[in-house]
Each structure stands twice: as structure tokens, then as C-alpha cells.
Amino acid sequence: MMQTTIPKEIVEELKTIREDLDYIKKHMVDVDTILTPEEEKRLEESLKEYKEGGTTRLEDFEKELGG
């Protein structure tokens, strides 16, 4: 069986790429956690409505629907 030798430069470059990938994975932001300005506004409005008691519990809503 023939053995192939990988040049040291390529091995070092691959190690560097692996380190970069590990760093990126650790510091990636989940895009689903970022709100658009409109979504942020709607969230704030919803939280205000909730705090003021203007919301309905899911269980109560389902009872109203007959479910």
C-alpha cells in the first residue's frame, strides 16, 4: 500500500482553519433570536398588554372556542 505525505504547510493551514471554525461556532448568533424593529415593537406592545391584564390565557381561550 502506498503512503501519501501531506506537506507541513497544508497541515498547519488545516489546523488554522479548524481553530477558526471552532471560534465561529462558539460565537455564532442564532439568527432566530434577532428581532426586526417591527418585531421588537410588537413584542413591547404585547408585553405591555400582558402586564395590563389585557390578554387571555390559552386555556380560557380554548374553552371559549369549545375545545
HTML snippet that shows the backbone in 3Dmol.js (N, CA, C, O; Angstrom):
<script src="https://3Dmol.org/build/3Dmol-min.js"></script>
<div id="view" style="width:600px;height:400px;position:relative"></div>
<script>
const pdb = `
ATOM      1  N   MET A   1       0.840  -1.173   0.000  1.00  0.00           N
ATOM      2  CA  MET A   1       0.000   0.000   0.000  1.00  0.00           C
ATOM      3  C   MET A   1       0.893   1.246   0.000  1.00  0.00           C
ATOM      4  O   MET A   1       1.901   1.301   0.704  1.00  0.00           O
ATOM      5  N   MET A   2       0.509   2.229  -0.791  1.00  0.00           N
ATOM      6  CA  MET A   2       1.299   3.445  -0.933  1.00  0.00           C
ATOM      7  C   MET A   2       0.867   4.480   0.104  1.00  0.00           C
ATOM      8  O   MET A   2      -0.326   4.694   0.320  1.00  0.00           O
ATOM      9  N   GLN A   3       1.822   5.102   0.726  1.00  0.00           N
ATOM     10  CA  GLN A   3       1.537   6.101   1.754  1.00  0.00           C
ATOM     11  C   GLN A   3       1.763   7.492   1.173  1.00  0.00           C
ATOM     12  O   GLN A   3       2.753   7.738   0.485  1.00  0.00           O
ATOM     13  N   THR A   4       0.826   8.401   1.462  1.00  0.00           N
ATOM     14  CA  THR A   4       0.937   9.769   0.959  1.00  0.00           C
ATOM     15  C   THR A   4       1.378  10.684   2.088  1.00  0.00           C
ATOM     16  O   THR A   4       0.899  10.567   3.216  1.00  0.00           O
ATOM     17  N   THR A   5       2.275  11.579   1.787  1.00  0.00           N
ATOM     18  CA  THR A   5       2.745  12.542   2.778  1.00  0.00           C
ATOM     19  C   THR A   5       2.107  13.900   2.481  1.00  0.00           C
ATOM     20  O   THR A   5       2.151  14.397   1.356  1.00  0.00           O
ATOM     21  N   ILE A   6       1.520  14.476   3.514  1.00  0.00           N
ATOM     22  CA  ILE A   6       0.898  15.795   3.357  1.00  0.00           C
ATOM     23  C   ILE A   6       1.925  16.829   3.798  1.00  0.00           C
ATOM     24  O   ILE A   6       2.494  16.728   4.885  1.00  0.00           O
ATOM     25  N   PRO A   7       2.157  17.816   2.952  1.00  0.00           N
ATOM     26  CA  PRO A   7       3.144  18.855   3.311  1.00  0.00           C
ATOM     27  C   PRO A   7       2.752  19.565   4.610  1.00  0.00           C
ATOM     28  O   PRO A   7       1.573  19.766   4.900  1.00  0.00           O
ATOM     29  N   LYS A   8       3.775  19.934   5.377  1.00  0.00           N
ATOM     30  CA  LYS A   8       3.585  20.568   6.681  1.00  0.00           C
ATOM     31  C   LYS A   8       2.754  21.844   6.571  1.00  0.00           C
ATOM     32  O   LYS A   8       1.953  22.134   7.460  1.00  0.00           O
ATOM     33  N   GLU A   9       2.930  22.604   5.500  1.00  0.00           N
ATOM     34  CA  GLU A   9       2.182  23.857   5.315  1.00  0.00           C
ATOM     35  C   GLU A   9       0.677  23.590   5.230  1.00  0.00           C
ATOM     36  O   GLU A   9      -0.125  24.339   5.788  1.00  0.00           O
ATOM     37  N   ILE A  10       0.312  22.541   4.542  1.00  0.00           N
ATOM     38  CA  ILE A  10      -1.105  22.201   4.399  1.00  0.00           C
ATOM     39  C   ILE A  10      -1.671  21.766   5.747  1.00  0.00           C
ATOM     40  O   ILE A  10      -2.782  22.159   6.105  1.00  0.00           O
ATOM     41  N   VAL A  11      -0.942  20.980   6.478  1.00  0.00           N
ATOM     42  CA  VAL A  11      -1.394  20.536   7.799  1.00  0.00           C
ATOM     43  C   VAL A  11      -1.596  21.741   8.710  1.00  0.00           C
ATOM     44  O   VAL A  11      -2.604  21.817   9.413  1.00  0.00           O
ATOM     45  N   GLU A  12      -0.665  22.674   8.711  1.00  0.00           N
ATOM     46  CA  GLU A  12      -0.779  23.874   9.547  1.00  0.00           C
ATOM     47  C   GLU A  12      -1.973  24.723   9.131  1.00  0.00           C
ATOM     48  O   GLU A  12      -2.699  25.246   9.976  1.00  0.00           O
ATOM     49  N   GLU A  13      -2.168  24.854   7.830  1.00  0.00           N
ATOM     50  CA  GLU A  13      -3.304  25.627   7.329  1.00  0.00           C
ATOM     51  C   GLU A  13      -4.626  24.971   7.743  1.00  0.00           C
ATOM     52  O   GLU A  13      -5.571  25.665   8.117  1.00  0.00           O
ATOM     53  N   LEU A  14      -4.691  23.666   7.678  1.00  0.00           N
ATOM     54  CA  LEU A  14      -5.900  22.953   8.100  1.00  0.00           C
ATOM     55  C   LEU A  14      -6.157  23.139   9.600  1.00  0.00           C
ATOM     56  O   LEU A  14      -7.308  23.281  10.014  1.00  0.00           O
ATOM     57  N   LYS A  15      -5.108  23.139  10.407  1.00  0.00           N
ATOM     58  CA  LYS A  15      -5.256  23.378  11.841  1.00  0.00           C
ATOM     59  C   LYS A  15      -5.803  24.780  12.096  1.00  0.00           C
ATOM     60  O   LYS A  15      -6.675  24.978  12.943  1.00  0.00           O
ATOM     61  N   THR A  16      -5.277  25.744  11.351  1.00  0.00           N
ATOM     62  CA  THR A  16      -5.740  27.129  11.493  1.00  0.00           C
ATOM     63  C   THR A  16      -7.214  27.250  11.102  1.00  0.00           C
ATOM     64  O   THR A  16      -7.992  27.919  11.782  1.00  0.00           O
ATOM     65  N   ILE A  17      -7.576  26.613  10.031  1.00  0.00           N
ATOM     66  CA  ILE A  17      -8.973  26.635   9.587  1.00  0.00           C
ATOM     67  C   ILE A  17      -9.871  25.994  10.651  1.00  0.00           C
ATOM     68  O   ILE A  17     -10.952  26.509  10.935  1.00  0.00           O
ATOM     69  N   ARG A  18      -9.442  24.901  11.227  1.00  0.00           N
ATOM     70  CA  ARG A  18     -10.215  24.219  12.273  1.00  0.00           C
ATOM     71  C   ARG A  18     -10.394  25.140  13.475  1.00  0.00           C
ATOM     72  O   ARG A  18     -11.487  25.222  14.034  1.00  0.00           O
ATOM     73  N   GLU A  19      -9.339  25.825  13.872  1.00  0.00           N
ATOM     74  CA  GLU A  19      -9.429  26.762  15.002  1.00  0.00           C
ATOM     75  C   GLU A  19     -10.410  27.890  14.694  1.00  0.00           C
ATOM     76  O   GLU A  19     -11.215  28.275  15.542  1.00  0.00           O
ATOM     77  N   ASP A  20     -10.333  28.417  13.467  1.00  0.00           N
ATOM     78  CA  ASP A  20     -11.262  29.469  13.060  1.00  0.00           C
ATOM     79  C   ASP A  20     -12.709  28.981  13.093  1.00  0.00           C
ATOM     80  O   ASP A  20     -13.600  29.696  13.552  1.00  0.00           O
ATOM     81  N   LEU A  21     -12.934  27.781  12.610  1.00  0.00           N
ATOM     82  CA  LEU A  21     -14.288  27.214  12.625  1.00  0.00           C
ATOM     83  C   LEU A  21     -14.790  27.021  14.049  1.00  0.00           C
ATOM     84  O   LEU A  21     -15.952  27.309  14.337  1.00  0.00           O
ATOM     85  N   ASP A  22     -13.947  26.548  14.930  1.00  0.00           N
ATOM     86  CA  ASP A  22     -14.332  26.371  16.325  1.00  0.00           C
ATOM     87  C   ASP A  22     -14.707  27.710  16.956  1.00  0.00           C
ATOM     88  O   ASP A  22     -15.687  27.801  17.695  1.00  0.00           O
ATOM     89  N   TYR A  23     -13.926  28.745  16.663  1.00  0.00           N
ATOM     90  CA  TYR A  23     -14.209  30.078  17.180  1.00  0.00           C
ATOM     91  C   TYR A  23     -15.560  30.584  16.657  1.00  0.00           C
ATOM     92  O   TYR A  23     -16.372  31.113  17.416  1.00  0.00           O
ATOM     93  N   ILE A  24     -15.783  30.414  15.362  1.00  0.00           N
ATOM     94  CA  ILE A  24     -17.040  30.858  14.753  1.00  0.00           C
ATOM     95  C   ILE A  24     -18.223  30.132  15.388  1.00  0.00           C
ATOM     96  O   ILE A  24     -19.235  30.760  15.699  1.00  0.00           O
ATOM     97  N   LYS A  25     -18.111  28.833  15.581  1.00  0.00           N
ATOM     98  CA  LYS A  25     -19.206  28.061  16.191  1.00  0.00           C
ATOM     99  C   LYS A  25     -19.525  28.574  17.590  1.00  0.00           C
ATOM    100  O   LYS A  25     -20.695  28.680  17.959  1.00  0.00           O
ATOM    101  N   LYS A  26     -18.505  28.890  18.366  1.00  0.00           N
ATOM    102  CA  LYS A  26     -18.708  29.359  19.735  1.00  0.00           C
ATOM    103  C   LYS A  26     -19.329  30.742  19.786  1.00  0.00           C
ATOM    104  O   LYS A  26     -20.019  31.069  20.752  1.00  0.00           O
ATOM    105  N   HIS A  27     -19.099  31.563  18.767  1.00  0.00           N
ATOM    106  CA  HIS A  27     -19.541  32.954  18.794  1.00  0.00           C
ATOM    107  C   HIS A  27     -20.669  33.269  17.811  1.00  0.00           C
ATOM    108  O   HIS A  27     -21.027  34.432  17.627  1.00  0.00           O
ATOM    109  N   MET A  28     -21.219  32.247  17.187  1.00  0.00           N
ATOM    110  CA  MET A  28     -22.322  32.470  16.246  1.00  0.00           C
ATOM    111  C   MET A  28     -23.563  32.926  16.990  1.00  0.00           C
ATOM    112  O   MET A  28     -23.838  32.479  18.104  1.00  0.00           O
ATOM    113  N   VAL A  29     -24.299  33.812  16.365  1.00  0.00           N
ATOM    114  CA  VAL A  29     -25.571  34.261  16.908  1.00  0.00           C
ATOM    115  C   VAL A  29     -26.665  33.510  16.165  1.00  0.00           C
ATOM    116  O   VAL A  29     -26.647  33.408  14.938  1.00  0.00           O
ATOM    117  N   ASP A  30     -27.616  32.989  16.929  1.00  0.00           N
ATOM    118  CA  ASP A  30     -28.747  32.311  16.311  1.00  0.00           C
ATOM    119  C   ASP A  30     -29.627  33.365  15.661  1.00  0.00           C
ATOM    120  O   ASP A  30     -30.190  34.217  16.348  1.00  0.00           O
ATOM    121  N   VAL A  31     -29.748  33.313  14.356  1.00  0.00           N
ATOM    122  CA  VAL A  31     -30.491  34.323  13.611  1.00  0.00           C
ATOM    123  C   VAL A  31     -31.947  34.397  14.067  1.00  0.00           C
ATOM    124  O   VAL A  31     -32.581  35.442  13.921  1.00  0.00           O
ATOM    125  N   ASP A  32     -32.479  33.330  14.606  1.00  0.00           N
ATOM    126  CA  ASP A  32     -33.861  33.329  15.074  1.00  0.00           C
ATOM    127  C   ASP A  32     -34.042  34.113  16.364  1.00  0.00           C
ATOM    128  O   ASP A  32     -35.175  34.348  16.785  1.00  0.00           O
ATOM    129  N   THR A  33     -32.953  34.522  16.999  1.00  0.00           N
ATOM    130  CA  THR A  33     -33.069  35.293  18.232  1.00  0.00           C
ATOM    131  C   THR A  33     -32.975  36.796  17.990  1.00  0.00           C
ATOM    132  O   THR A  33     -33.090  37.587  18.926  1.00  0.00           O
ATOM    133  N   ILE A  34     -32.769  37.186  16.751  1.00  0.00           N
ATOM    134  CA  ILE A  34     -32.647  38.594  16.411  1.00  0.00           C
ATOM    135  C   ILE A  34     -34.003  39.099  15.930  1.00  0.00           C
ATOM    136  O   ILE A  34     -34.600  38.525  15.020  1.00  0.00           O
ATOM    137  N   LEU A  35     -34.486  40.179  16.548  1.00  0.00           N
ATOM    138  CA  LEU A  35     -35.766  40.735  16.175  1.00  0.00           C
ATOM    139  C   LEU A  35     -35.579  41.911  15.219  1.00  0.00           C
ATOM    140  O   LEU A  35     -34.646  42.704  15.353  1.00  0.00           O
ATOM    141  N   THR A  36     -36.491  42.002  14.250  1.00  0.00           N
ATOM    142  CA  THR A  36     -36.514  43.182  13.403  1.00  0.00           C
ATOM    143  C   THR A  36     -37.103  44.320  14.230  1.00  0.00           C
ATOM    144  O   THR A  36     -37.715  44.061  15.266  1.00  0.00           O
ATOM    145  N   PRO A  37     -36.939  45.558  13.808  1.00  0.00           N
ATOM    146  CA  PRO A  37     -37.546  46.668  14.554  1.00  0.00           C
ATOM    147  C   PRO A  37     -39.059  46.502  14.707  1.00  0.00           C
ATOM    148  O   PRO A  37     -39.611  46.815  15.762  1.00  0.00           O
ATOM    149  N   GLU A  38     -39.725  46.017  13.673  1.00  0.00           N
ATOM    150  CA  GLU A  38     -41.183  45.796  13.748  1.00  0.00           C
ATOM    151  C   GLU A  38     -41.519  44.707  14.761  1.00  0.00           C
ATOM    152  O   GLU A  38     -42.464  44.852  15.538  1.00  0.00           O
ATOM    153  N   GLU A  39     -40.753  43.617  14.760  1.00  0.00           N
ATOM    154  CA  GLU A  39     -40.993  42.542  15.729  1.00  0.00           C
ATOM    155  C   GLU A  39     -40.746  43.021  17.153  1.00  0.00           C
ATOM    156  O   GLU A  39     -41.480  42.658  18.072  1.00  0.00           O
ATOM    157  N   GLU A  40     -39.721  43.830  17.331  1.00  0.00           N
ATOM    158  CA  GLU A  40     -39.412  44.365  18.657  1.00  0.00           C
ATOM    159  C   GLU A  40     -40.562  45.254  19.149  1.00  0.00           C
ATOM    160  O   GLU A  40     -40.949  45.192  20.316  1.00  0.00           O
ATOM    161  N   LYS A  41     -41.092  46.065  18.262  1.00  0.00           N
ATOM    162  CA  LYS A  41     -42.221  46.937  18.604  1.00  0.00           C
ATOM    163  C   LYS A  41     -43.445  46.100  18.992  1.00  0.00           C
ATOM    164  O   LYS A  41     -44.113  46.397  19.983  1.00  0.00           O
ATOM    165  N   ARG A  42     -43.735  45.066  18.220  1.00  0.00           N
ATOM    166  CA  ARG A  42     -44.886  44.204  18.513  1.00  0.00           C
ATOM    167  C   ARG A  42     -44.693  43.465  19.838  1.00  0.00           C
ATOM    168  O   ARG A  42     -45.652  43.281  20.587  1.00  0.00           O
ATOM    169  N   LEU A  43     -43.475  43.045  20.129  1.00  0.00           N
ATOM    170  CA  LEU A  43     -43.198  42.368  21.393  1.00  0.00           C
ATOM    171  C   LEU A  43     -43.443  43.310  22.560  1.00  0.00           C
ATOM    172  O   LEU A  43     -44.092  42.940  23.538  1.00  0.00           O
ATOM    173  N   GLU A  44     -42.925  44.531  22.457  1.00  0.00           N
ATOM    174  CA  GLU A  44     -43.122  45.512  23.528  1.00  0.00           C
ATOM    175  C   GLU A  44     -44.607  45.792  23.746  1.00  0.00           C
ATOM    176  O   GLU A  44     -45.062  45.887  24.886  1.00  0.00           O
ATOM    177  N   GLU A  45     -45.362  45.924  22.656  1.00  0.00           N
ATOM    178  CA  GLU A  45     -46.805  46.155  22.775  1.00  0.00           C
ATOM    179  C   GLU A  45     -47.488  44.965  23.448  1.00  0.00           C
ATOM    180  O   GLU A  45     -48.373  45.144  24.283  1.00  0.00           O
ATOM    181  N   SER A  46     -47.079  43.767  23.086  1.00  0.00           N
ATOM    182  CA  SER A  46     -47.665  42.553  23.670  1.00  0.00           C
ATOM    183  C   SER A  46     -47.352  42.455  25.159  1.00  0.00           C
ATOM    184  O   SER A  46     -48.226  42.105  25.952  1.00  0.00           O
ATOM    185  N   LEU A  47     -46.125  42.758  25.544  1.00  0.00           N
ATOM    186  CA  LEU A  47     -45.750  42.713  26.955  1.00  0.00           C
ATOM    187  C   LEU A  47     -46.522  43.748  27.767  1.00  0.00           C
ATOM    188  O   LEU A  47     -46.934  43.482  28.896  1.00  0.00           O
ATOM    189  N   LYS A  48     -46.711  44.918  27.189  1.00  0.00           N
ATOM    190  CA  LYS A  48     -47.481  45.961  27.863  1.00  0.00           C
ATOM    191  C   LYS A  48     -48.929  45.500  28.055  1.00  0.00           C
ATOM    192  O   LYS A  48     -49.500  45.657  29.134  1.00  0.00           O
ATOM    193  N   GLU A  49     -49.505  44.941  27.017  1.00  0.00           N
ATOM    194  CA  GLU A  49     -50.880  44.437  27.092  1.00  0.00           C
ATOM    195  C   GLU A  49     -50.993  43.335  28.150  1.00  0.00           C
ATOM    196  O   GLU A  49     -51.961  43.289  28.909  1.00  0.00           O
ATOM    197  N   TYR A  50     -50.004  42.458  28.190  1.00  0.00           N
ATOM    198  CA  TYR A  50     -49.998  41.369  29.175  1.00  0.00           C
ATOM    199  C   TYR A  50     -49.939  41.936  30.597  1.00  0.00           C
ATOM    200  O   TYR A  50     -50.694  41.508  31.469  1.00  0.00           O
ATOM    201  N   LYS A  51     -49.051  42.887  30.826  1.00  0.00           N
ATOM    202  CA  LYS A  51     -48.898  43.479  32.161  1.00  0.00           C
ATOM    203  C   LYS A  51     -50.154  44.220  32.609  1.00  0.00           C
ATOM    204  O   LYS A  51     -50.453  44.290  33.801  1.00  0.00           O
ATOM    205  N   GLU A  52     -50.877  44.766  31.652  1.00  0.00           N
ATOM    206  CA  GLU A  52     -52.101  45.499  31.969  1.00  0.00           C
ATOM    207  C   GLU A  52     -53.316  44.578  32.097  1.00  0.00           C
ATOM    208  O   GLU A  52     -54.427  45.040  32.355  1.00  0.00           O
ATOM    209  N   GLY A  53     -53.099  43.283  31.917  1.00  0.00           N
ATOM    210  CA  GLY A  53     -54.185  42.314  32.067  1.00  0.00           C
ATOM    211  C   GLY A  53     -55.081  42.221  30.845  1.00  0.00           C
ATOM    212  O   GLY A  53     -56.207  41.732  30.941  1.00  0.00           O
ATOM    213  N   GLY A  54     -54.609  42.673  29.720  1.00  0.00           N
ATOM    214  CA  GLY A  54     -55.427  42.665  28.512  1.00  0.00           C
ATOM    215  C   GLY A  54     -55.272  41.426  27.660  1.00  0.00           C
ATOM    216  O   GLY A  54     -55.582  41.449  26.469  1.00  0.00           O
ATOM    217  N   THR A  55     -54.800  40.357  28.248  1.00  0.00           N
ATOM    218  CA  THR A  55     -54.624  39.122  27.486  1.00  0.00           C
ATOM    219  C   THR A  55     -55.508  38.025  28.052  1.00  0.00           C
ATOM    220  O   THR A  55     -56.031  38.145  29.160  1.00  0.00           O
ATOM    221  N   THR A  56     -55.672  36.960  27.289  1.00  0.00           N
ATOM    222  CA  THR A  56     -56.472  35.817  27.700  1.00  0.00           C
ATOM    223  C   THR A  56     -55.571  34.598  27.777  1.00  0.00           C
ATOM    224  O   THR A  56     -54.751  34.359  26.891  1.00  0.00           O
ATOM    225  N   ARG A  57     -55.733  33.831  28.846  1.00  0.00           N
ATOM    226  CA  ARG A  57     -54.956  32.590  28.968  1.00  0.00           C
ATOM    227  C   ARG A  57     -55.377  31.623  27.875  1.00  0.00           C
ATOM    228  O   ARG A  57     -56.538  31.620  27.464  1.00  0.00           O
ATOM    229  N   LEU A  58     -54.458  30.810  27.403  1.00  0.00           N
ATOM    230  CA  LEU A  58     -54.745  29.848  26.346  1.00  0.00           C
ATOM    231  C   LEU A  58     -55.875  28.916  26.757  1.00  0.00           C
ATOM    232  O   LEU A  58     -56.764  28.627  25.956  1.00  0.00           O
ATOM    233  N   GLU A  59     -55.850  28.444  27.996  1.00  0.00           N
ATOM    234  CA  GLU A  59     -56.888  27.533  28.474  1.00  0.00           C
ATOM    235  C   GLU A  59     -58.270  28.188  28.395  1.00  0.00           C
ATOM    236  O   GLU A  59     -59.243  27.548  27.995  1.00  0.00           O
ATOM    237  N   ASP A  60     -58.351  29.463  28.777  1.00  0.00           N
ATOM    238  CA  ASP A  60     -59.625  30.178  28.725  1.00  0.00           C
ATOM    239  C   ASP A  60     -60.070  30.390  27.285  1.00  0.00           C
ATOM    240  O   ASP A  60     -61.254  30.267  26.973  1.00  0.00           O
ATOM    241  N   PHE A  61     -59.138  30.702  26.422  1.00  0.00           N
ATOM    242  CA  PHE A  61     -59.433  30.912  25.015  1.00  0.00           C
ATOM    243  C   PHE A  61     -59.978  29.615  24.391  1.00  0.00           C
ATOM    244  O   PHE A  61     -60.942  29.639  23.626  1.00  0.00           O
ATOM    245  N   GLU A  62     -59.344  28.494  24.730  1.00  0.00           N
ATOM    246  CA  GLU A  62     -59.798  27.202  24.195  1.00  0.00           C
ATOM    247  C   GLU A  62     -61.191  26.862  24.686  1.00  0.00           C
ATOM    248  O   GLU A  62     -61.990  26.291  23.944  1.00  0.00           O
ATOM    249  N   LYS A  63     -61.493  27.210  25.937  1.00  0.00           N
ATOM    250  CA  LYS A  63     -62.851  26.967  26.473  1.00  0.00           C
ATOM    251  C   LYS A  63     -63.878  27.797  25.717  1.00  0.00           C
ATOM    252  O   LYS A  63     -64.977  27.325  25.426  1.00  0.00           O
ATOM    253  N   GLU A  64     -63.512  29.050  25.396  1.00  0.00           N
ATOM    254  CA  GLU A  64     -64.410  29.912  24.632  1.00  0.00           C
ATOM    255  C   GLU A  64     -64.697  29.344  23.260  1.00  0.00           C
ATOM    256  O   GLU A  64     -65.795  29.501  22.726  1.00  0.00           O
ATOM    257  N   LEU A  65     -63.704  28.686  22.696  1.00  0.00           N
ATOM    258  CA  LEU A  65     -63.888  28.087  21.384  1.00  0.00           C
ATOM    259  C   LEU A  65     -64.621  26.743  21.453  1.00  0.00           C
ATOM    260  O   LEU A  65     -65.007  26.176  20.430  1.00  0.00           O
ATOM    261  N   GLY A  66     -64.801  26.250  22.674  1.00  0.00           N
ATOM    262  CA  GLY A  66     -65.467  24.972  22.850  1.00  0.00           C
ATOM    263  C   GLY A  66     -64.542  23.799  22.727  1.00  0.00           C
ATOM    264  O   GLY A  66     -64.983  22.687  22.433  1.00  0.00           O
ATOM    265  N   GLY A  67     -63.251  24.023  22.947  1.00  0.00           N
ATOM    266  CA  GLY A  67     -62.262  22.955  22.771  1.00  0.00           C
ATOM    267  C   GLY A  67     -61.800  22.360  23.995  1.00  0.00           C
ATOM    268  O   GLY A  67     -60.968  21.453  23.965  1.00  0.00           O
TER     269      GLY A  67
END
`;
const viewer = $3Dmol.createViewer("view");
viewer.addModel(pdb, "pdb");
viewer.setStyle({}, {cartoon: {color: "spectrum"}});
viewer.zoomTo();
viewer.render();
</script>
